[in-house]
Each structure stands twice: as C-alpha cells, then as structure tokens.
Amino acid sequence: MLRLPRPSTRRPSSARLKRLPRLPRTRAGQRRAVQVIMLLCVLALLPATWLYVVTGDRLRTTADVPRTGVAVVFGAGLWDGEPSPYLAHRLDAAARLYRAGRIEVVLVTGDNSREDYDEPDAMRAYLTRHGVPDGRIVSDYAGFDTWDSCVRARKIFGIHEAVLISQGFHIRRAVELCRAAGVRSYGVGVDAKHDVTWYYGGAREVFAAGKALLDVVFEPDPRFLGRKEPGVARALAAAGAR
C-alpha cells in the first residue's frame, strides 16, 4: 500500500522566521506602509495618465477619421496561422476605411522573426479577402513592437502622416509613439466585447505606458532598421493614377 509522507512537525527555526517580511506593528508604521503602497500605485499610473492627456484630440472613429493616404495596422497575434480575433477587428476597420475612400494604402506591420510565424502575410491575405487590393497593401516584417513599427514607418517607408488602427486600450500609446517617431497620426480604436483578453490588455497597458515614456525620451533604435523601402510611395502613386 502506498504510504504518504507525514507532514513535518518541526517548527521553523528562529533564523528563518527573522527572514520573513513582517508588517509594521505600530499604527504609525502601518500608515507609512499604506502610504508607500499608494505612492507606488500613483507612480505606476502616471505614464498612462500622460498618454491620455497628450493624445486627447487625436482619436477618431471609422466614421469621422480625416481622409489620409495611409493606414497602419499593428499585429496582434495569429491563431493557427490566421489573424487572432483582436487582429481581425483591426483589419476589418482598415478594410472599411479603404472601401469608404478614407485611405488609399494599408501598411501591415508585425512579427516575422521565425519562418513558421508571419503576421504581415496573414494580415495581407485577410485584407485581400475583404476587398482591399493586394497592390494597396505594404508589409513591414520587422514590426516587433509598437515603437519599432512607428520608427520604421517613418524611416523605412517614408510615412509622415497616417491613420493608426488598434484596440482602444493600445491606440493612445501607438499615437504618441508614432508622433515621437515623426509620424503625425490619428488613432482609430476598435473594440469588441470586453472579455478576459481585453482586461489583460488594459492592465498590461499600465506597464507598457512606462516603456512608452522611456521610448519617447530616449528614442532607442529599433531591433531591426534596414534599408529604405519604396512600397508605400509606389502604392500611393498607383492609387493617384487610377
């Protein structure tokens, strides 16, 4: 018969007990601990508050966004090689803007760091199935994060103005990062139902806002820059000639 080990009856040594963190015993100490925790929470929320302030007039809907040549759609993951539901919502918004004549070209920017993972090509295929001509889609295969995508949009693809499309919890960060990278932009936030993933994304943005502030201040080089690409300029020229 299998015998389970008996739980230990030995008490922790006094040395181990001394190493465990303890709450202050006095009311004054407890009050100071609460104040420190509150201060840390405020400091954590400051970057997110900053994003709300500086991007307040740059957000639009698909119905009222100004006519702009280029839309930038940020990657948001693939499920079995197809755009995730969140990414599909972004691409649907881009397709609607194209059909409405508010944009001429879509830059799809995402991760292609592995041979078996290709966000931009999956995004391109989705857009073509939803009415956007292949010649109006340009792919950025090194959009590893939002800052990289914004820097590459300006320096590699020569974009000066764009409509950015992402979820509502991410769009403010995208607008400010692209502004810092030299791309004047409007943001279109698209949201589906607020499921677990949405709440996770919203919570993640609190910390991502801190990184965004550092990116704006220090302007780091993207993970991969590369040479300039004429795809956007050619697509815009073709759109103007039709």
TORDREN-786980 format. One record per residue (C-alpha): residue in three letters; residue number from 1; x, y, z. Coordinates in nm, 4 decimals. Layout:
N
NODE   residuo   num          u          v          w
NODE       ALA   NUM          X          Y          Z
...
***
This chain:
242
NODE   residuo   num          u          v          w
NODE       MET     1     0.0000     0.0000     0.0000
NODE       LEU     2     0.1254     0.3452    -0.0885
NODE       ARG     3     0.2212     0.5455     0.2176
NODE       LEU     4     0.2183     0.9226     0.2018
NODE       PRO     5     0.4943     1.1029     0.3898
NODE       ARG     6     0.3873     1.2527     0.7172
NODE       PRO     7     0.3863     1.6292     0.7375
NODE       SER     8     0.6787     1.7687     0.9283
NODE       THR     9     0.6053     1.8698     1.2851
NODE       ARG    10     0.9248     2.0687     1.3273
NODE       ARG    11     0.8838     2.4390     1.3811
NODE       PRO    12     1.0667     2.6811     1.1551
NODE       SER    13     1.3931     2.7941     1.3017
NODE       SER    14     1.4126     3.1403     1.4519
NODE       ALA    15     1.6628     3.2377     1.1799
NODE       ARG    16     1.4098     3.1521     0.9074
NODE       LEU    17     1.1351     3.3414     1.0843
NODE       LYS    18     1.3533     3.6506     1.1044
NODE       ARG    19     1.3979     3.6469     0.7266
NODE       LEU    20     1.0217     3.6589     0.6591
NODE       PRO    21     0.8806     4.0085     0.5881
NODE       ARG    22     0.6620     4.1402     0.8664
NODE       LEU    23     0.4035     4.4127     0.8743
NODE       PRO    24     0.4799     4.7058     1.0993
NODE       ARG    25     0.3397     4.6532     1.4457
NODE       THR    26     0.2597     5.0149     1.5258
NODE       ARG    27    -0.0218     5.2146     1.3710
NODE       ALA    28     0.2248     5.4761     1.2528
NODE       GLY    29     0.4302     5.2096     1.0777
NODE       GLN    30     0.1228     5.0577     0.9173
NODE       ARG    31     0.0124     5.4006     0.7997
NODE       ARG    32     0.3532     5.4641     0.6432
NODE       ALA    33     0.3383     5.1258     0.4684
NODE       VAL    34    -0.0026     5.2108     0.3214
NODE       GLN    35     0.1259     5.5497     0.2095
NODE       VAL    36     0.4229     5.3902     0.0348
NODE       ILE    37     0.1950     5.1431    -0.1453
NODE       MET    38    -0.0372     5.4242    -0.2554
NODE       LEU    39     0.2578     5.6299    -0.3789
NODE       LEU    40     0.3859     5.3368    -0.5843
NODE       CYS    41     0.0393     5.2920    -0.7380
NODE       VAL    42     0.0239     5.6606    -0.8306
NODE       LEU    43     0.3703     5.6487    -0.9865
NODE       ALA    44     0.2710     5.3403    -1.1872
NODE       LEU    45    -0.0365     5.5220    -1.3235
NODE       LEU    46     0.1414     5.8463    -1.4156
NODE       PRO    47     0.2635     5.7311    -1.7609
NODE       ALA    48    -0.0839     5.6060    -1.8539
NODE       THR    49    -0.2315     5.9397    -1.7411
NODE       TRP    50     0.0281     6.1215    -1.9506
NODE       LEU    51    -0.0824     5.9249    -2.2597
NODE       TYR    52    -0.4457     6.0200    -2.2042
NODE       VAL    53    -0.3550     6.3880    -2.1776
NODE       VAL    54    -0.1244     6.4166    -2.4801
NODE       THR    55    -0.3443     6.2167    -2.7203
NODE       GLY    56    -0.6840     6.3550    -2.6237
NODE       ASP    57    -0.7612     6.5216    -2.9582
NODE       ARG    58    -0.6051     6.2577    -3.1838
NODE       LEU    59    -0.8638     5.9801    -3.1522
NODE       ARG    60    -1.1324     5.9254    -3.4136
NODE       THR    61    -1.3830     5.6638    -3.5272
NODE       THR    62    -1.4043     5.4938    -3.8648
NODE       ALA    63    -1.6924     5.7318    -3.9435
NODE       ASP    64    -1.5138     6.0630    -3.8794
NODE       VAL    65    -1.1431     5.9999    -3.9324
NODE       PRO    66    -0.9985     6.2517    -4.1834
NODE       ARG    67    -0.9094     6.1282    -4.5293
NODE       THR    68    -0.5480     6.0117    -4.5120
NODE       GLY    69    -0.3269     5.8316    -4.7590
NODE       VAL    70    -0.2006     5.5524    -4.5357
NODE       ALA    71    -0.3396     5.3391    -4.2541
NODE       VAL    72    -0.1067     5.1430    -4.0252
NODE       VAL    73    -0.2397     4.8213    -3.8739
NODE       PHE    74    -0.0358     4.6739    -3.5883
NODE       GLY    75    -0.0046     4.2981    -3.5480
NODE       ALA    76    -0.1835     4.1275    -3.2598
NODE       GLY    77    -0.1042     3.7594    -3.2885
NODE       LEU    78    -0.2017     3.4638    -3.5046
NODE       TRP    79    -0.4176     3.1634    -3.4193
NODE       ASP    80    -0.3251     2.8624    -3.6317
NODE       GLY    81    -0.1810     3.0919    -3.8957
NODE       GLU    82    -0.4859     3.3191    -3.9121
NODE       PRO    83    -0.5308     3.6632    -3.7524
NODE       SER    84    -0.6455     3.6451    -3.3919
NODE       PRO    85    -0.9930     3.7874    -3.3214
NODE       TYR    86    -0.8398     4.1134    -3.1994
NODE       LEU    87    -0.6230     4.1442    -3.5090
NODE       ALA    88    -0.9223     4.0606    -3.7307
NODE       HIS    89    -1.1144     4.3541    -3.5767
NODE       ARG    90    -0.8257     4.5855    -3.6662
NODE       LEU    91    -0.8111     4.4568    -4.0222
NODE       ASP    92    -1.1893     4.4845    -4.0614
NODE       ALA    93    -1.1644     4.8517    -3.9657
NODE       ALA    94    -0.8892     4.9071    -4.2232
NODE       ALA    95    -1.0980     4.7386    -4.4928
NODE       ARG    96    -1.3972     4.9583    -4.4055
NODE       LEU    97    -1.1838     5.2718    -4.4308
NODE       TYR    98    -1.0499     5.1619    -4.7681
NODE       ARG    99    -1.3955     5.0866    -4.9074
NODE       ALA   100    -1.5177     5.4240    -4.7788
NODE       GLY   101    -1.2361     5.6016    -4.9632
NODE       ARG   102    -1.0780     5.7429    -4.6473
NODE       ILE   103    -0.7441     5.5677    -4.7026
NODE       GLU   104    -0.5569     5.4510    -5.0132
NODE       VAL   105    -0.2857     5.2217    -4.8749
NODE       VAL   106    -0.2566     4.9894    -4.5746
NODE       LEU   107     0.0774     4.9196    -4.4069
NODE       VAL   108     0.0552     4.5945    -4.2125
NODE       THR   109     0.3299     4.5747    -3.9530
NODE       GLY   110     0.4049     4.2709    -3.7428
NODE       ASP   111     0.6384     3.9934    -3.6385
NODE       ASN   112     0.8119     3.7643    -3.8856
NODE       SER   113     1.1115     3.6696    -3.6718
NODE       ARG   114     1.0524     3.2959    -3.7326
NODE       GLU   115     0.9915     3.1061    -4.0537
NODE       ASP   116     0.6771     2.9498    -3.9090
NODE       TYR   117     0.5275     3.2785    -3.7874
NODE       ASP   118     0.4377     3.5528    -4.0348
NODE       GLU   119     0.1932     3.8171    -3.9160
NODE       PRO   120     0.2214     4.0544    -4.2144
NODE       ASP   121     0.1463     3.7894    -4.4775
NODE       ALA   122    -0.1517     3.6618    -4.2764
NODE       MET   123    -0.2763     4.0201    -4.2451
NODE       ARG   124    -0.2325     4.0798    -4.6183
NODE       ALA   125    -0.4262     3.7645    -4.7068
NODE       TYR   126    -0.7100     3.8652    -4.4716
NODE       LEU   127    -0.7353     4.2131    -4.6230
NODE       THR   128    -0.7433     4.0844    -4.9802
NODE       ARG   129    -1.0283     3.8513    -4.8838
NODE       HIS   130    -1.2145     4.1558    -4.7527
NODE       GLY   131    -1.1878     4.3769    -5.0559
NODE       VAL   132    -0.8513     4.5530    -5.0301
NODE       PRO   133    -0.6449     4.5059    -5.3500
NODE       ASP   134    -0.3095     4.3396    -5.2982
NODE       GLY   135    -0.1360     4.6334    -5.4653
NODE       ARG   136    -0.2656     4.8670    -5.1935
NODE       ILE   137    -0.1116     4.6632    -4.9118
NODE       VAL   138     0.2501     4.7054    -4.7981
NODE       SER   139     0.4146     4.4689    -4.5490
NODE       ASP   140     0.6569     4.5528    -4.2690
NODE       TYR   141     0.8096     4.2271    -4.1482
NODE       ALA   142     1.0065     4.3779    -3.8577
NODE       GLY   143     0.7335     4.5433    -3.6520
NODE       PHE   144     0.8376     4.3662    -3.3333
NODE       ASP   145     0.6732     4.6209    -3.1036
NODE       THR   146     0.4851     4.9481    -3.1337
NODE       TRP   147     0.7927     5.1701    -3.1175
NODE       ASP   148     0.9742     4.9668    -3.3827
NODE       SER   149     0.6690     4.9842    -3.6108
NODE       CYS   150     0.6427     5.3623    -3.5741
NODE       VAL   151     1.0132     5.4266    -3.6323
NODE       ARG   152     1.0191     5.2001    -3.9359
NODE       ALA   153     0.7011     5.3606    -4.0748
NODE       ARG   154     0.8829     5.6940    -4.0777
NODE       LYS   155     1.2430     5.5988    -4.1591
NODE       ILE   156     1.1981     5.2945    -4.3822
NODE       PHE   157     0.8640     5.3550    -4.5526
NODE       GLY   158     0.8737     5.7369    -4.5545
NODE       ILE   159     0.5340     5.7884    -4.3913
NODE       HIS   160     0.4725     6.1368    -4.2499
NODE       GLU   161     0.1008     6.1074    -4.1749
NODE       ALA   162    -0.1187     5.8043    -4.1106
NODE       VAL   163    -0.4293     5.6613    -3.9534
NODE       LEU   164    -0.3338     5.4095    -3.6856
NODE       ILE   165    -0.5675     5.1193    -3.6134
NODE       SER   166    -0.5614     4.9134    -3.2947
NODE       GLN   167    -0.7657     4.8271    -2.9873
NODE       GLY   168    -0.8841     5.1127    -2.7683
NODE       PHE   169    -0.6548     5.0211    -2.4800
NODE       HIS   170    -0.3489     5.0373    -2.7101
NODE       ILE   171    -0.4278     5.3159    -2.9541
NODE       ARG   172    -0.3207     5.6104    -2.7368
NODE       ARG   173     0.0241     5.4614    -2.6875
NODE       ALA   174     0.0529     5.3978    -3.0611
NODE       VAL   175    -0.0452     5.7562    -3.1478
NODE       GLU   176     0.2078     5.9106    -2.9104
NODE       LEU   177     0.4906     5.6777    -3.0078
NODE       CYS   178     0.4339     5.7455    -3.3762
NODE       ARG   179     0.4242     6.1190    -3.3072
NODE       ALA   180     0.7599     6.0904    -3.1310
NODE       ALA   181     0.8937     5.8917    -3.4274
NODE       GLY   182     0.7877     6.1665    -3.6698
NODE       VAL   183     0.4523     6.0361    -3.7942
NODE       ARG   184     0.1581     6.2699    -3.7453
NODE       SER   185    -0.1357     6.0413    -3.6880
NODE       TYR   186    -0.4962     5.9912    -3.5906
NODE       GLY   187    -0.5893     5.6841    -3.3931
NODE       VAL   188    -0.8907     5.4628    -3.4546
NODE       GLY   189    -0.9655     5.2377    -3.1597
NODE       VAL   190    -1.1687     4.9245    -3.2369
NODE       ASP   191    -1.3184     4.7205    -2.9554
NODE       ALA   192    -1.5210     4.4032    -2.9384
NODE       LYS   193    -1.6742     4.2674    -2.6210
NODE       HIS   194    -1.4705     4.3167    -2.3054
NODE       ASP   195    -1.3518     3.9621    -2.2466
NODE       VAL   196    -1.0627     3.8332    -2.0354
NODE       THR   197    -0.8120     3.9198    -2.3079
NODE       TRP   198    -0.9390     4.2788    -2.3181
NODE       TYR   199    -0.8929     4.3218    -1.9431
NODE       TYR   200    -0.5486     4.1649    -1.9639
NODE       GLY   201    -0.4554     4.4047    -2.2428
NODE       GLY   202    -0.5832     4.7008    -2.0443
NODE       ALA   203    -0.3837     4.6003    -1.7369
NODE       ARG   204    -0.0740     4.5416    -1.9498
NODE       GLU   205    -0.1006     4.8927    -2.0905
NODE       VAL   206    -0.0401     5.0406    -1.7447
NODE       PHE   207     0.3108     4.8955    -1.7541
NODE       ALA   208     0.3576     4.9411    -2.1304
NODE       ALA   209     0.2913     5.3130    -2.0845
NODE       GLY   210     0.6050     5.3322    -1.8716
NODE       LYS   211     0.8117     5.1802    -2.1512
NODE       ALA   212     0.6475     5.4179    -2.3989
NODE       LEU   213     0.7602     5.7144    -2.1898
NODE       LEU   214     1.1166     5.5823    -2.1953
NODE       ASP   215     1.0963     5.5309    -2.5724
NODE       VAL   216     0.9800     5.8892    -2.6233
NODE       VAL   217     1.2552     6.0287    -2.4017
NODE       PHE   218     1.5492     5.8177    -2.5198
NODE       GLU   219     1.4366     5.7280    -2.8771
NODE       PRO   220     1.6133     5.3893    -2.8957
NODE       ASP   221     1.6953     5.2282    -3.2281
NODE       PRO   222     1.4503     4.9596    -3.3386
NODE       ARG   223     1.5526     4.5967    -3.3189
NODE       PHE   224     1.5999     4.5959    -3.6960
NODE       LEU   225     1.6042     4.9026    -3.9179
NODE       GLY   226     1.7345     4.8014    -4.2604
NODE       ARG   227     1.7279     4.9942    -4.5856
NODE       LYS   228     1.4525     5.2224    -4.7103
NODE       GLU   229     1.1666     5.0620    -4.8994
NODE       PRO   230     0.9588     5.2381    -5.1696
NODE       GLY   231     0.6456     5.0219    -5.1328
NODE       VAL   232     0.4230     5.2860    -4.9735
NODE       ALA   233     0.5262     5.5610    -5.2157
NODE       ARG   234     0.4652     5.3323    -5.5141
NODE       ALA   235     0.1243     5.2233    -5.3856
NODE       LEU   236     0.0212     5.5852    -5.3256
NODE       ALA   237     0.1383     5.6815    -5.6733
NODE       ALA   238    -0.0587     5.3956    -5.8255
NODE       ALA   239    -0.3666     5.4973    -5.6264
NODE       GLY   240    -0.3382     5.8544    -5.7514
NODE       ALA   241    -0.3068     5.7412    -6.1115
NODE       ARG   242    -0.6208     5.5301    -6.1196
***
